[in-house]
């Protein structure tokens, strides 16, 4: 088969890039029979070792222009290339594709929490997205929670949605070299006792609750830990201004380290240097960050929301009310002050992370391609 993969936007750091790039790498390793034409805005050197993953560069950086290009030009390209199937990897498709189609939907947060997003984006998801999904042959959701959201918010039939989990990358494993751990602390100017958050500074991530929990741990329990917050701003629903104001209000300026974007190669060391990952997010399509932390042997305290329990299984401490800073602080304190619990969570976390692999993800996607192309 000739399979066209619309991967426009893959150059932007974040979970969607991680998922798309690792899916392509896994397909490249697993499937040398089919030929893939991958549409990207810039060449991805990681894909170069696979000659059957042909990259076609469309040098457009702006998100809306990418979608306009896809709508105006992609159907024509599919006809010209004789595509047997097209896979849209960024939740947006082109009307009028002349071949069977598959789309990946990472989350439906914009409809679950519409007050966090611009009115235009919410309108699009409510009124245009259902029509677009109606013309897709198969939808890949990255969790059963996302599948339920597609059914409840957009009326998608359940049998049209296949669930395919993501996985941590191989480099996420325990880092135990004392010199390397000391070096990562020096690089980001961090103390020995760390709580870690990894992700966007988006409003849905619920970071004010993490800051208030840290304040409780400092004032009420006297714990010495600092909070490290990594990640880039979120374009349409950023929370930086509110976080900066709250840090000042709680007098946490010397206890909170905001690093901004951190290269992927630094993350395994940061996870391993931390006493635990704190992840109070209100809504996730899957929960790859907690899974990465577990793969590094780091205990996880997270909110019991959306798809997070699917990713963490029984290996994390989950807080039922994500708005309850006292409950979050109590869960964090338990892990920090009960060595036996922390050891048990480490063992369970490593086992939970081992249940997921990109090879399995690619196998399941290939099976979907085969069914869609022959149906």
DRENDO-1510 file (C-alpha; in Angstrom, 1 decimal, always signed):
<recs>
REC; n; res; u; v; w
REC; 1; UNK; +0.0; +0.0; +0.0 .
REC; 2; UNK; +0.9; +3.6; -0.4 .
REC; 3; UNK; +0.0; +5.4; +2.8 .
REC; 4; UNK; +0.1; +9.2; +3.2 .
REC; 5; UNK; +0.6; +10.5; +6.7 .
REC; 6; UNK; -0.4; +14.1; +7.4 .
REC; 7; UNK; +2.1; +15.0; +10.1 .
REC; 8; UNK; +2.1; +18.8; +9.6 .
REC; 9; UNK; +2.9; +20.4; +13.0 .
REC; 10; UNK; +5.3; +17.7; +14.0 .
REC; 11; UNK; +8.0; +20.3; +14.5 .
REC; 12; UNK; +6.3; +21.9; +17.4 .
REC; 13; UNK; +7.5; +20.4; +20.8 .
REC; 14; UNK; +4.9; +18.7; +22.9 .
REC; 15; UNK; +2.9; +15.5; +23.4 .
REC; 16; UNK; +1.5; +15.4; +19.9 .
REC; 17; UNK; +5.0; +15.6; +18.4 .
REC; 18; UNK; +6.3; +12.8; +20.7 .
REC; 19; UNK; +3.4; +10.6; +19.8 .
REC; 20; UNK; +3.5; +11.2; +16.1 .
REC; 21; UNK; +7.3; +10.9; +15.8 .
REC; 22; UNK; +7.4; +7.7; +17.8 .
REC; 23; UNK; +4.6; +6.2; +15.9 .
REC; 24; UNK; +6.4; +6.9; +12.6 .
REC; 25; UNK; +9.7; +5.4; +14.0 .
REC; 26; UNK; +7.9; +2.3; +15.2 .
REC; 27; UNK; +6.2; +1.9; +11.8 .
REC; 28; UNK; +9.5; +2.4; +10.0 .
REC; 29; UNK; +11.1; -0.4; +12.0 .
REC; 30; UNK; +8.1; -2.8; +11.9 .
REC; 31; UNK; +6.8; -2.3; +8.3 .
REC; 32; UNK; +9.0; -2.3; +5.3 .
REC; 33; UNK; +6.4; -3.6; +2.9 .
REC; 34; UNK; +4.2; -0.5; +2.7 .
REC; 35; UNK; +5.5; +2.8; +1.3 .
REC; 36; UNK; +4.8; +5.9; +3.5 .
REC; 37; UNK; +4.7; +9.5; +2.2 .
REC; 38; UNK; +5.0; +11.7; +5.3 .
REC; 39; UNK; +3.9; +15.3; +5.0 .
REC; 40; UNK; +6.0; +17.5; +7.3 .
REC; 41; UNK; +6.8; +21.2; +7.6 .
REC; 42; UNK; +10.5; +20.5; +8.1 .
REC; 43; UNK; +12.6; +17.4; +7.5 .
REC; 44; UNK; +12.8; +15.1; +10.5 .
REC; 45; UNK; +16.3; +13.6; +10.7 .
REC; 46; UNK; +15.1; +10.8; +12.9 .
REC; 47; UNK; +13.2; +9.3; +10.0 .
REC; 48; UNK; +16.1; +9.4; +7.6 .
REC; 49; UNK; +17.3; +5.8; +8.2 .
REC; 50; UNK; +14.0; +4.5; +6.8 .
REC; 51; UNK; +13.9; +4.8; +3.0 .
REC; 52; UNK; +10.2; +3.7; +2.9 .
REC; 53; UNK; +9.3; +6.7; +5.0 .
REC; 54; UNK; +9.5; +9.3; +2.3 .
REC; 55; UNK; +9.3; +12.9; +3.6 .
REC; 56; UNK; +7.5; +15.6; +1.7 .
REC; 57; UNK; +8.3; +19.1; +3.1 .
REC; 58; UNK; +5.6; +21.7; +3.0 .
REC; 59; UNK; +7.4; +24.7; +4.5 .
REC; 60; UNK; +4.5; +26.3; +6.4 .
REC; 61; UNK; +4.9; +27.2; +10.1 .
REC; 62; UNK; +1.7; +28.9; +11.0 .
REC; 63; UNK; -1.0; +26.5; +12.3 .
REC; 64; UNK; -4.0; +28.0; +10.4 .
REC; 65; UNK; -2.0; +28.1; +7.1 .
REC; 66; UNK; -1.1; +24.4; +7.6 .
REC; 67; UNK; -4.8; +23.5; +7.8 .
REC; 68; UNK; -5.7; +25.7; +4.8 .
REC; 69; UNK; -3.0; +24.0; +2.7 .
REC; 70; UNK; -4.2; +20.6; +3.7 .
REC; 71; UNK; -7.8; +21.5; +2.8 .
REC; 72; UNK; -6.8; +23.1; -0.6 .
REC; 73; UNK; -4.0; +20.8; -1.7 .
REC; 74; UNK; -4.0; +17.5; +0.1 .
REC; 75; UNK; -6.9; +15.8; -1.7 .
REC; 76; UNK; -5.2; +16.7; -5.0 .
REC; 77; UNK; -1.9; +15.3; -3.7 .
REC; 78; UNK; -3.6; +12.0; -2.6 .
REC; 79; UNK; -5.0; +11.6; -6.1 .
REC; 80; UNK; -1.7; +12.4; -7.9 .
REC; 81; UNK; +0.2; +10.0; -5.6 .
REC; 82; UNK; -2.4; +7.2; -5.9 .
REC; 83; UNK; -2.7; +6.9; -2.2 .
REC; 84; UNK; -4.4; +3.8; -0.8 .
REC; 85; UNK; -5.0; +5.4; +2.6 .
REC; 86; UNK; -4.4; +8.7; +4.4 .
REC; 87; UNK; -3.7; +9.0; +8.2 .
REC; 88; UNK; -4.2; +12.4; +9.8 .
REC; 89; UNK; -2.2; +12.6; +12.9 .
REC; 90; UNK; -3.1; +16.1; +14.3 .
REC; 91; UNK; -6.9; +15.8; +14.9 .
REC; 92; UNK; -7.7; +17.8; +11.8 .
REC; 93; UNK; -8.6; +16.4; +8.4 .
REC; 94; UNK; -9.2; +17.6; +4.8 .
REC; 95; UNK; -12.7; +17.2; +3.3 .
REC; 96; UNK; -12.8; +15.3; +0.0 .
REC; 97; UNK; -10.1; +12.7; +0.4 .
REC; 98; UNK; -10.3; +10.3; -2.5 .
REC; 99; UNK; -9.1; +7.3; -0.5 .
REC; 100; UNK; -9.9; +5.6; +2.9 .
REC; 101; UNK; -8.9; +7.7; +5.9 .
REC; 102; UNK; -7.8; +7.3; +9.5 .
REC; 103; UNK; -7.4; +10.1; +12.1 .
REC; 104; UNK; -5.8; +10.2; +15.5 .
REC; 105; UNK; -7.6; +12.2; +18.2 .
REC; 106; UNK; -5.5; +12.8; +21.3 .
REC; 107; UNK; -8.2; +14.4; +23.5 .
REC; 108; UNK; -11.5; +16.3; +23.5 .
REC; 109; UNK; -10.4; +18.7; +26.3 .
REC; 110; UNK; -11.7; +21.7; +24.4 .
REC; 111; UNK; -15.3; +20.4; +24.8 .
REC; 112; UNK; -14.8; +18.9; +28.3 .
REC; 113; UNK; -13.4; +22.3; +29.6 .
REC; 114; UNK; -14.7; +24.8; +27.0 .
REC; 115; UNK; -14.3; +27.8; +29.4 .
REC; 116; UNK; -10.5; +27.4; +29.1 .
REC; 117; UNK; -10.4; +28.0; +25.4 .
REC; 118; UNK; -11.1; +30.7; +22.8 .
REC; 119; UNK; -14.7; +30.8; +21.6 .
REC; 120; UNK; -13.7; +30.3; +18.0 .
REC; 121; UNK; -11.9; +27.0; +18.8 .
REC; 122; UNK; -14.8; +25.7; +20.8 .
REC; 123; UNK; -17.3; +26.6; +18.0 .
REC; 124; UNK; -15.1; +24.8; +15.5 .
REC; 125; UNK; -15.0; +21.6; +17.6 .
REC; 126; UNK; -18.8; +21.7; +18.2 .
REC; 127; UNK; -19.9; +22.5; +14.6 .
REC; 128; UNK; -17.2; +21.6; +12.1 .
REC; 129; UNK; -15.4; +18.7; +13.8 .
REC; 130; UNK; -18.5; +16.4; +13.8 .
REC; 131; UNK; -18.9; +16.9; +10.0 .
REC; 132; UNK; -15.2; +16.3; +9.4 .
REC; 133; UNK; -15.2; +13.1; +11.6 .
REC; 134; UNK; -18.3; +11.9; +9.8 .
REC; 135; UNK; -16.2; +11.4; +6.6 .
REC; 136; UNK; -13.4; +9.5; +8.4 .
REC; 137; UNK; -13.4; +5.7; +8.1 .
REC; 138; UNK; -11.7; +5.0; +11.4 .
REC; 139; UNK; -10.8; +7.2; +14.4 .
REC; 140; UNK; -7.9; +6.3; +16.6 .
REC; 141; UNK; -8.3; +7.5; +20.2 .
REC; 142; UNK; -5.3; +7.3; +22.6 .
REC; 143; UNK; -7.4; +6.2; +25.6 .
REC; 144; UNK; -10.9; +4.8; +26.4 .
REC; 145; UNK; -11.6; +8.1; +28.1 .
REC; 146; UNK; -11.0; +9.9; +24.8 .
REC; 147; UNK; -13.3; +7.4; +23.1 .
REC; 148; UNK; -16.0; +8.1; +25.6 .
REC; 149; UNK; -15.5; +11.9; +25.1 .
REC; 150; UNK; -15.9; +11.4; +21.4 .
REC; 151; UNK; -19.1; +9.6; +21.9 .
REC; 152; UNK; -20.6; +11.9; +24.5 .
REC; 153; UNK; -19.4; +15.3; +23.1 .
REC; 154; UNK; -19.5; +14.7; +19.4 .
REC; 155; UNK; -21.9; +11.8; +19.0 .
REC; 156; UNK; -19.3; +9.5; +17.3 .
REC; 157; UNK; -20.5; +5.9; +17.2 .
REC; 158; UNK; -18.4; +3.7; +19.5 .
REC; 159; UNK; -17.7; +1.1; +16.8 .
REC; 160; UNK; -16.0; +3.8; +14.7 .
REC; 161; UNK; -13.3; +4.4; +17.4 .
REC; 162; UNK; -10.3; +2.2; +18.1 .
REC; 163; UNK; -8.2; +2.7; +21.2 .
REC; 164; UNK; -4.5; +2.6; +20.7 .
REC; 165; UNK; -2.3; +3.5; +23.7 .
REC; 166; UNK; +0.9; +5.5; +23.5 .
REC; 167; UNK; +4.1; +4.4; +25.3 .
REC; 168; UNK; +7.2; +5.9; +27.0 .
REC; 169; UNK; +10.3; +6.2; +24.8 .
REC; 170; UNK; +13.2; +3.8; +25.5 .
REC; 171; UNK; +15.4; +6.5; +27.0 .
REC; 172; UNK; +12.9; +6.8; +29.9 .
REC; 173; UNK; +14.5; +4.5; +32.4 .
REC; 174; UNK; +16.0; +5.0; +35.9 .
REC; 175; UNK; +19.1; +7.1; +35.9 .
REC; 176; UNK; +21.4; +6.2; +38.8 .
REC; 177; UNK; +24.8; +7.8; +37.9 .
REC; 178; UNK; +25.4; +10.2; +40.8 .
REC; 179; UNK; +27.6; +12.4; +38.6 .
REC; 180; UNK; +25.0; +12.7; +35.9 .
REC; 181; UNK; +22.3; +13.5; +38.5 .
REC; 182; UNK; +24.5; +16.2; +40.0 .
REC; 183; UNK; +25.2; +17.6; +36.6 .
REC; 184; UNK; +21.5; +18.0; +35.8 .
REC; 185; UNK; +20.9; +19.8; +39.1 .
REC; 186; UNK; +23.8; +22.2; +38.3 .
REC; 187; UNK; +22.5; +22.8; +34.8 .
REC; 188; UNK; +19.1; +24.0; +36.1 .
REC; 189; UNK; +20.4; +25.3; +39.4 .
REC; 190; UNK; +18.3; +22.9; +41.5 .
REC; 191; UNK; +18.6; +21.7; +45.1 .
REC; 192; UNK; +18.7; +18.1; +46.2 .
REC; 193; UNK; +15.0; +17.8; +47.3 .
REC; 194; UNK; +12.7; +18.1; +44.3 .
REC; 195; UNK; +9.1; +17.8; +43.4 .
REC; 196; UNK; +8.7; +17.8; +39.6 .
REC; 197; UNK; +6.0; +18.9; +37.2 .
REC; 198; UNK; +6.5; +18.3; +33.4 .
REC; 199; UNK; +4.1; +19.7; +30.8 .
REC; 200; UNK; +2.6; +22.8; +29.3 .
REC; 201; UNK; +1.7; +25.8; +31.5 .
REC; 202; UNK; -1.9; +25.4; +30.3 .
REC; 203; UNK; -4.9; +26.2; +32.5 .
REC; 204; UNK; -6.1; +22.6; +32.3 .
REC; 205; UNK; -3.0; +21.5; +34.1 .
REC; 206; UNK; -4.3; +22.9; +37.4 .
REC; 207; UNK; -0.9; +24.2; +38.5 .
REC; 208; UNK; -2.3; +26.7; +41.1 .
REC; 209; UNK; -3.4; +23.7; +43.2 .
REC; 210; UNK; +0.2; +22.3; +43.0 .
REC; 211; UNK; +1.6; +25.7; +44.2 .
REC; 212; UNK; -0.9; +25.9; +47.1 .
REC; 213; UNK; -0.1; +22.3; +48.1 .
REC; 214; UNK; +3.6; +23.2; +48.1 .
REC; 215; UNK; +2.8; +26.1; +50.4 .
REC; 216; UNK; +1.0; +23.8; +52.8 .
REC; 217; UNK; +3.9; +21.4; +52.8 .
REC; 218; UNK; +6.3; +24.2; +53.5 .
REC; 219; UNK; +4.3; +26.0; +56.2 .
REC; 220; UNK; +2.5; +23.1; +57.9 .
REC; 221; UNK; +4.9; +20.2; +57.5 .
REC; 222; UNK; +8.3; +22.0; +57.2 .
REC; 223; UNK; +9.4; +19.8; +54.3 .
REC; 224; UNK; +12.4; +21.2; +52.4 .
REC; 225; UNK; +11.3; +20.3; +48.9 .
REC; 226; UNK; +11.3; +22.7; +46.0 .
REC; 227; UNK; +8.9; +22.5; +43.0 .
REC; 228; UNK; +10.4; +22.3; +39.5 .
REC; 229; UNK; +8.0; +23.3; +36.7 .
REC; 230; UNK; +9.1; +22.5; +33.2 .
REC; 231; UNK; +7.4; +23.0; +29.9 .
REC; 232; UNK; +6.6; +25.6; +27.2 .
REC; 233; UNK; +3.6; +28.0; +27.3 .
REC; 234; UNK; +0.3; +26.9; +25.7 .
REC; 235; UNK; -0.8; +29.0; +22.8 .
REC; 236; UNK; -4.5; +29.3; +23.4 .
REC; 237; UNK; -4.9; +28.7; +27.2 .
REC; 238; UNK; -1.7; +29.7; +29.0 .
REC; 239; UNK; -1.6; +30.2; +32.7 .
REC; 240; UNK; +1.8; +31.8; +33.2 .
REC; 241; UNK; +0.6; +35.2; +34.4 .
REC; 242; UNK; -1.7; +33.7; +37.1 .
REC; 243; UNK; +1.1; +31.3; +38.2 .
REC; 244; UNK; +3.6; +34.1; +38.6 .
REC; 245; UNK; +1.1; +36.2; +40.6 .
REC; 246; UNK; +0.3; +33.2; +42.9 .
REC; 247; UNK; +4.0; +32.4; +43.4 .
REC; 248; UNK; +4.5; +36.0; +44.6 .
REC; 249; UNK; +1.3; +35.9; +46.8 .
REC; 250; UNK; +2.4; +32.7; +48.5 .
REC; 251; UNK; +6.0; +33.9; +48.8 .
REC; 252; UNK; +7.3; +30.8; +47.0 .
REC; 253; UNK; +9.8; +32.6; +44.8 .
REC; 254; UNK; +12.8; +30.8; +46.2 .
REC; 255; UNK; +11.0; +27.4; +46.3 .
REC; 256; UNK; +9.7; +27.2; +42.7 .
REC; 257; UNK; +11.9; +26.8; +39.6 .
REC; 258; UNK; +10.3; +27.5; +36.3 .
REC; 259; UNK; +12.6; +26.1; +33.7 .
REC; 260; UNK; +10.6; +26.6; +30.5 .
REC; 261; UNK; +11.1; +24.0; +27.7 .
REC; 262; UNK; +13.4; +21.2; +28.6 .
REC; 263; UNK; +15.1; +19.1; +25.9 .
REC; 264; UNK; +13.8; +15.5; +25.8 .
REC; 265; UNK; +17.3; +14.2; +26.5 .
REC; 266; UNK; +17.3; +16.0; +29.9 .
REC; 267; UNK; +14.0; +14.6; +31.1 .
REC; 268; UNK; +15.0; +11.1; +32.2 .
REC; 269; UNK; +17.6; +12.7; +34.5 .
REC; 270; UNK; +15.1; +15.2; +35.9 .
REC; 271; UNK; +12.6; +12.5; +36.6 .
REC; 272; UNK; +15.2; +10.4; +38.3 .
REC; 273; UNK; +16.5; +13.4; +40.4 .
REC; 274; UNK; +13.0; +14.1; +41.7 .
REC; 275; UNK; +11.4; +12.6; +44.8 .
REC; 276; UNK; +8.1; +12.4; +42.9 .
REC; 277; UNK; +6.1; +13.8; +40.0 .
REC; 278; UNK; +3.1; +15.9; +40.9 .
REC; 279; UNK; +0.5; +16.0; +38.2 .
REC; 280; UNK; -2.9; +17.5; +39.2 .
REC; 281; UNK; -4.2; +17.9; +35.6 .
REC; 282; UNK; -8.0; +18.3; +35.1 .
REC; 283; UNK; -8.1; +16.5; +31.8 .
REC; 284; UNK; -5.7; +14.4; +29.7 .
REC; 285; UNK; -6.1; +12.4; +26.6 .
REC; 286; UNK; -3.8; +9.7; +28.0 .
REC; 287; UNK; -1.2; +10.6; +30.6 .
REC; 288; UNK; +2.1; +10.0; +29.0 .
REC; 289; UNK; +4.1; +12.2; +31.4 .
REC; 290; UNK; +3.1; +10.1; +34.5 .
REC; 291; UNK; +4.0; +7.0; +32.5 .
REC; 292; UNK; +7.5; +8.5; +31.6 .
REC; 293; UNK; +8.1; +9.3; +35.3 .
REC; 294; UNK; +7.2; +5.7; +36.3 .
REC; 295; UNK; +9.5; +4.3; +33.6 .
REC; 296; UNK; +12.3; +6.3; +35.3 .
REC; 297; UNK; +11.3; +4.8; +38.7 .
REC; 298; UNK; +9.8; +8.1; +40.0 .
REC; 299; UNK; +6.6; +7.9; +42.2 .
REC; 300; UNK; +3.6; +9.8; +40.9 .
REC; 301; UNK; +0.9; +11.8; +42.7 .
REC; 302; UNK; -1.8; +12.8; +40.2 .
REC; 303; UNK; -5.4; +13.8; +39.9 .
REC; 304; UNK; -7.9; +10.9; +39.5 .
REC; 305; UNK; -9.3; +12.5; +36.3 .
REC; 306; UNK; -10.0; +11.6; +32.6 .
REC; 307; UNK; -7.5; +9.1; +31.2 .
REC; 308; UNK; -4.8; +9.4; +33.9 .
REC; 309; UNK; -5.9; +6.2; +35.7 .
REC; 310; UNK; -5.6; +4.3; +32.4 .
REC; 311; UNK; -2.0; +5.3; +32.2 .
REC; 312; UNK; -1.0; +4.9; +35.9 .
REC; 313; UNK; -3.0; +1.8; +36.8 .
REC; 314; UNK; -2.5; +0.9; +40.5 .
REC; 315; UNK; +1.0; +2.4; +40.6 .
REC; 316; UNK; +0.2; +6.1; +41.5 .
REC; 317; UNK; -1.5; +7.9; +44.4 .
REC; 318; UNK; -4.5; +9.5; +42.8 .
REC; 319; UNK; -6.4; +12.4; +44.4 .
REC; 320; UNK; -10.1; +12.2; +43.7 .
REC; 321; UNK; -10.8; +16.0; +43.9 .
REC; 322; UNK; -8.2; +17.8; +41.7 .
REC; 323; UNK; -9.2; +21.1; +43.3 .
REC; 324; UNK; -8.4; +20.0; +46.9 .
REC; 325; UNK; -4.9; +21.3; +47.7 .
REC; 326; UNK; -5.0; +19.7; +51.1 .
REC; 327; UNK; -5.6; +16.3; +49.7 .
REC; 328; UNK; -2.8; +16.8; +47.1 .
REC; 329; UNK; -0.4; +18.0; +49.9 .
REC; 330; UNK; -1.3; +15.0; +52.1 .
REC; 331; UNK; -0.7; +12.5; +49.2 .
REC; 332; UNK; +2.7; +14.2; +48.4 .
REC; 333; UNK; +3.6; +14.2; +52.1 .
REC; 334; UNK; +2.8; +10.4; +52.4 .
REC; 335; UNK; +5.3; +9.6; +49.6 .
REC; 336; UNK; +8.0; +11.8; +51.0 .
REC; 337; UNK; +7.7; +10.6; +54.6 .
REC; 338; UNK; +6.9; +6.9; +54.1 .
REC; 339; UNK; +10.0; +5.2; +52.5 .
REC; 340; UNK; +8.2; +1.9; +52.2 .
REC; 341; UNK; +5.4; +3.4; +50.2 .
REC; 342; UNK; +7.8; +5.2; +47.9 .
REC; 343; UNK; +9.7; +1.9; +47.2 .
REC; 344; UNK; +6.5; +0.1; +46.5 .
REC; 345; UNK; +5.3; +2.8; +44.1 .
REC; 346; UNK; +8.7; +2.7; +42.3 .
REC; 347; UNK; +8.3; -1.1; +41.8 .
REC; 348; UNK; +4.7; -0.8; +40.6 .
REC; 349; UNK; +5.5; +2.1; +38.4 .
REC; 350; UNK; +8.3; +0.3; +36.6 .
REC; 351; UNK; +5.9; -2.7; +36.0 .
REC; 352; UNK; +3.1; -0.4; +34.8 .
REC; 353; UNK; +5.3; +1.4; +32.3 .
REC; 354; UNK; +6.6; -1.9; +30.9 .
REC; 355; UNK; +3.1; -2.8; +29.8 .
REC; 356; UNK; +3.3; -0.2; +27.0 .
REC; 357; UNK; +5.5; -0.2; +23.9 .
REC; 358; UNK; +5.7; +1.7; +20.6 .
REC; 359; UNK; +6.1; -1.6; +18.8 .
REC; 360; UNK; +2.7; -2.7; +20.1 .
REC; 361; UNK; +1.3; +0.7; +19.2 .
REC; 362; UNK; +2.6; +0.3; +15.6 .
REC; 363; UNK; +1.2; -3.3; +15.3 .
REC; 364; UNK; -2.3; -2.1; +16.3 .
REC; 365; UNK; -2.1; +0.8; +13.9 .
REC; 366; UNK; -1.0; -1.4; +11.1 .
REC; 367; UNK; -4.0; -3.7; +11.8 .
REC; 368; UNK; -6.3; -0.7; +11.5 .
REC; 369; UNK; -4.7; +0.3; +8.2 .
REC; 370; UNK; -5.3; -3.2; +6.8 .
REC; 371; UNK; -8.9; -3.3; +7.8 .
REC; 372; UNK; -9.7; +0.2; +6.6 .
REC; 373; UNK; -8.0; -0.2; +3.3 .
REC; 374; UNK; -9.9; -3.4; +2.5 .
REC; 375; UNK; -13.3; -2.5; +3.9 .
</recs>
